[in-house]
């Protein structure tokens, strides 16, 4: 079977609406690198989808932050709190609004039900997504890496033309399986396997993912406050929530590292850590992060959905003030 080809940049054109088999076969997926913003899902004050915000959201990311790649319906997007139908509608709107403006829309399709995951994977393929990501099931957890690999293979089979990314986030799935054990040689089972979104803090495990990866696979790190360390280990991209409003800052960090300016890159990373150290003392979570994005961007993203609770106004104001102190140019 044909392997995914590689390149340093992703310039594939996004589709919208039903995609014919001919169009799907004509796609040329390439290696995913650089910053990928994990997007928030806009909701109304009543907790319903507010898809009208997505168009301006795309413009904000591309024009203000220099970010042209997104990861939709993941942790930041409260994907596991949305219904399958809501996730489809959200994915469709992102693909539609990103067309011609963004390089990649990766859709997270992981669910507790493998049938729902396959349904979402197939849907992502038909509406023109550029790839799919899948987390480990978190209620009935796979006990071995081989079991999880079989699960991932089954989901990937529902979208045979799309690049497939394993989304490793052990703090939320509760899975203690090493990502390196799951990913090593996974391309033999899943021909479209294109890399890992590694949202864990075990850099030894991440290093083993890098060591045993293929040249055309993406090593995407997902702990924003440790990105510089991951770059030193060989990360060639990053997926995170902070890139929604600190994308331009992290682009500078990655450029400094690429140019060998470790002192400059370290200073940029420390600034991010200063912000998160402050925010963590104020209960920083997806809800606080979502309100912070609303305050900083001017986009009306609405509240989170239960069991997350809305951020207190004074908390958001304090974190936003600290952000402006640390990043006055933003």
VOGU-3710 file (C-alpha; in Angstrom, 3 decimals, decimal comma):
1> xxxxxxxxxx> 0,000/0,000/0,000  1,123/3,513/-0,709  2,975/5,261/2,097  2,376/8,829/3,179  4,883/11,090/1,461  6,894/13,639/3,408  7,831/17,293/3,121  8,827/20,105/5,458  5,635/22,087/4,999  1,990/21,157/4,569
11> xxxxxxxxxx> 0,317/22,917/1,684  -2,618/20,609/0,954  -5,850/22,276/-0,124  -8,808/21,787/2,162  -12,018/20,434/0,728  -15,538/21,041/1,949  -18,699/18,984/1,607  -18,756/15,400/0,325  -15,492/14,286/-1,248  -15,535/11,797/-4,097
21> xxxxxxxxxx> -13,221/8,761/-4,167  -11,330/10,386/-7,042  -10,757/13,552/-5,050  -9,666/11,556/-2,004  -7,195/9,572/-4,079  -5,783/12,797/-5,480  -4,878/14,195/-2,083  -1,173/14,426/-1,361  -0,750/14,335/2,420  2,655/15,505/3,579
31> xxxxxxxxxx> 4,567/15,527/6,828  2,986/17,680/9,513  5,449/20,037/11,206  5,418/23,323/13,094  2,726/24,698/15,371  -0,772/23,221/15,482  -3,351/25,067/17,578  -5,676/22,850/19,600  -8,879/24,798/19,096  -11,613/25,648/21,581
41> xxxxxxxxxx> -15,212/24,857/20,646  -17,399/27,998/20,658  -20,603/27,618/22,653  -23,515/29,945/23,332  -24,377/31,049/26,865  -26,922/28,196/26,834  -24,204/25,666/26,044  -25,091/25,033/22,388  -22,663/25,138/19,463  -21,957/28,620/18,116
51> xxxxxxxxxx> -20,387/27,853/14,761  -20,582/31,487/13,615  -17,406/32,184/15,597  -15,260/29,743/13,641  -14,746/31,956/10,581  -13,352/34,876/12,625  -11,409/32,350/14,720  -9,599/31,102/11,602  -8,709/34,670/10,651  -7,409/35,401/14,135
61> xxxxxxxxxx> -5,119/32,372/14,122  -3,721/32,972/10,659  -3,407/36,761/10,756  -2,611/37,468/14,399  -0,754/34,343/15,491  0,782/33,005/12,296  -0,756/29,586/12,907  -2,110/27,706/9,884  -2,704/24,241/11,324  -5,340/23,152/13,813
71> xxxxxxxxxx> -6,375/20,154/15,904  -10,154/20,062/16,315  -12,411/18,371/18,900  -9,569/17,369/21,170  -9,121/18,043/24,872  -9,069/21,818/24,454  -12,145/21,583/22,235  -14,029/19,536/24,856  -14,531/16,848/22,230  -15,411/14,166/24,748
81> xxxxxxxxxx> -18,202/16,402/26,099  -19,792/16,841/22,670  -22,234/14,482/20,994  -21,186/12,671/17,832  -23,482/14,924/15,802  -22,014/18,049/17,404  -18,508/16,846/16,665  -19,438/16,292/13,030  -20,949/19,749/12,683  -17,909/21,329/14,324
91> xxxxxxxxxx> -15,467/19,434/12,090  -17,450/20,383/8,985  -17,394/24,077/9,895  -13,688/24,127/10,616  -12,946/22,411/7,292  -15,231/24,837/5,464  -13,874/28,016/7,045  -10,243/26,906/6,882  -10,381/26,152/3,168  -7,810/28,275/1,337
101> xxxxxxxxxx> -6,619/29,862/4,587  -5,065/26,992/6,530  -2,759/24,146/5,656  -4,108/21,421/7,927  -7,231/20,513/9,838  -6,653/17,442/12,001  -9,818/16,072/13,597  -9,782/14,113/16,812  -12,195/11,182/16,500  -11,555/9,186/19,659
111> xxxxxxxxxx> -14,642/8,017/21,601  -15,496/5,405/24,208  -17,393/3,491/21,500  -15,273/2,164/18,654  -18,304/2,453/16,356  -18,577/6,164/17,128  -14,851/6,593/16,532  -15,087/4,884/13,150  -18,148/6,942/12,259  -16,297/10,162/13,063
121> xxxxxxxxxx> -13,182/8,978/11,206  -15,173/8,257/8,059  -16,973/11,579/8,388  -13,668/13,468/8,727  -12,478/11,859/5,522  -15,618/12,799/3,589  -15,654/16,473/4,667  -12,054/17,139/3,732  -10,026/16,915/6,933  -6,281/16,491/6,464
131> xxxxxxxxxx> -5,845/13,866/9,151  -7,350/12,230/12,224  -6,127/11,691/15,761  -7,285/9,078/18,273  -6,794/8,708/22,027  -6,857/5,484/23,976  -10,254/4,402/25,319  -10,456/5,592/28,929  -13,242/3,578/30,588  -12,451/0,044/29,498
141> xxxxxxxxxx> -8,737/0,614/29,087  -6,611/-1,594/26,832  -4,294/-3,653/29,018  -1,512/-4,121/26,492  0,066/-2,104/23,722  -0,986/-4,749/21,204  -4,624/-4,390/22,245  -4,482/-0,632/21,817  -2,736/-1,044/18,475  -5,570/-3,301/17,312
151> xxxxxxxxxx> -8,091/-0,671/18,414  -6,244/2,076/16,548  -6,011/-0,078/13,429  -9,772/-0,617/13,463  -10,489/3,120/13,732  -7,939/4,026/11,066  -9,532/1,570/8,653  -12,626/3,803/8,492  -10,578/6,610/6,923  -8,039/4,803/4,724
161> xxxxxxxxxx> -6,868/7,899/2,833  -6,187/10,138/5,846  -2,948/10,472/7,819  -3,471/8,872/11,221  -1,994/10,177/14,485  -1,965/8,434/17,841  -2,945/10,932/20,532  -1,091/10,050/23,743  -2,481/11,832/26,808  -2,091/9,504/29,805
171> xxxxxxxxxx> -3,099/12,076/32,447  -6,641/12,075/31,045  -7,037/8,574/29,618  -5,525/6,894/32,666  -3,628/4,542/30,379  -0,119/3,677/31,595  0,970/2,187/28,278  4,126/3,743/26,885  3,582/5,652/23,656  6,836/4,216/22,333
181> xxxxxxxxxx> 5,471/0,682/22,752  2,266/1,641/20,961  3,916/3,485/18,083  6,960/1,332/17,360  6,380/-0,293/13,981  2,737/0,827/13,923  3,053/1,663/10,223  3,096/-2,091/9,539  -0,452/-2,315/10,916  -1,675/1,102/9,813
191> xxxxxxxxxx> -0,170/2,190/6,473  -1,428/5,737/7,044  0,212/6,025/10,477  1,849/9,434/10,369  3,047/10,098/13,896  2,127/10,829/17,478  0,650/13,737/19,385  2,542/13,222/22,622  0,797/15,067/25,459  2,754/13,562/28,318
201> xxxxxxxxxx> 5,684/14,659/30,447  7,771/11,467/30,184  10,565/12,695/27,942  12,281/9,319/27,972  9,182/7,769/26,445  9,000/10,613/23,935  12,673/10,149/23,119  12,043/6,492/22,357  9,190/7,518/20,049  11,636/9,758/18,196
211> xxxxxxxxxx> 14,377/7,132/18,111  12,172/4,476/16,556  10,147/6,721/14,232  10,269/6,720/10,449  11,535/9,746/8,537  8,073/10,597/7,227  6,395/10,535/10,657  5,576/13,595/12,757  6,668/13,836/16,378  4,247/16,409/17,769
221> xxxxxxxxxx> 4,746/17,443/21,368  1,729/18,494/23,403  2,998/19,974/26,685  3,495/23,605/25,716  5,541/24,609/28,753  8,152/21,938/27,925  8,340/22,379/24,162  11,992/23,399/24,111  13,030/20,178/25,833  11,015/18,179/23,320
231> xxxxxxxxxx> 12,654/20,018/20,422  16,029/18,966/21,786  14,784/15,372/21,774  13,715/15,659/18,132  10,155/16,960/18,064  9,371/18,441/14,660  6,062/20,002/15,627  3,740/20,785/18,499  0,017/20,660/19,215  -1,245/22,814/22,055
241> xxxxxxxxxx> -3,831/25,215/23,402  -1,400/28,067/24,082  -0,753/28,432/20,368  -4,217/29,960/20,095  -2,970/33,188/21,694  0,799/32,676/21,927  1,383/31,247/18,466  3,565/34,121/17,312  5,671/33,774/20,481  6,162/30,032/20,002
251> xxxxxxxxxx> 6,998/30,508/16,334  9,881/32,707/17,510  10,920/30,027/19,993  11,010/27,352/17,312  12,901/29,627/14,951  15,473/30,473/17,627  16,019/26,781/18,323  16,353/25,987/14,617  18,964/28,723/14,290  20,973/27,437/17,236
261> xxxxxxxxxx> 20,039/30,331/19,527  19,472/28,252/22,650  19,755/31,244/24,984  17,025/33,083/23,094  14,812/29,996/22,857  15,235/29,346/26,578  14,232/32,913/27,441  11,076/32,564/25,356  10,218/29,232/27,014  10,794/30,657/30,484
271> xxxxxxxxxx> 8,331/33,469/29,733  5,655/30,865/28,977  6,503/28,999/32,146  6,179/32,218/34,160  2,656/32,683/32,830  1,606/29,099/33,497  3,174/29,043/36,955  1,028/32,066/37,821  -2,083/30,658/36,136  -1,698/27,295/37,865
281> xxxxxxxxxx> -2,027/29,003/41,237  -5,412/30,287/40,033  -6,730/26,848/39,063  -5,741/26,914/35,406  -7,758/24,377/33,392  -9,634/24,192/30,073  -12,348/26,502/31,412  -9,881/29,196/32,509  -7,926/28,767/29,300  -11,061/29,169/27,196
291> xxxxxxxxxx> -12,039/32,382/28,972  -8,485/33,685/28,630  -8,622/33,045/24,886  -11,931/34,927/24,689  -10,503/37,893/26,612  -7,269/38,086/24,633  -8,669/37,452/21,156  -11,995/39,249/21,405  -13,746/36,111/20,181  -16,874/35,079/22,058
301> xxxxxxxxxx> -16,135/31,427/22,807  -18,736/31,052/25,527  -18,602/28,889/28,646  -17,334/25,319/28,932  -19,740/22,418/29,178  -20,322/20,510/32,412  -18,581/18,898/34,215  -16,233/21,835/33,592  -17,464/24,990/35,310  -17,159/28,563/34,010
311> xxxxxxxxxx> -14,103/30,553/34,969  -14,640/33,255/37,587  -14,250/36,752/36,041  -11,612/37,775/38,578  -9,522/34,702/37,747  -9,580/35,405/34,020  -8,779/39,078/34,644  -5,775/38,212/36,827  -4,318/35,761/34,308  -4,944/38,147/31,408
321> xxxxxxxxxx> -3,173/40,937/33,294  -0,186/38,685/33,934  -0,165/37,719/30,245  0,014/41,379/29,214  2,817/42,036/31,678  4,899/39,185/30,315  3,978/39,665/26,639  3,376/43,417/26,227  3,927/43,172/22,474  1,198/40,554/21,991
//
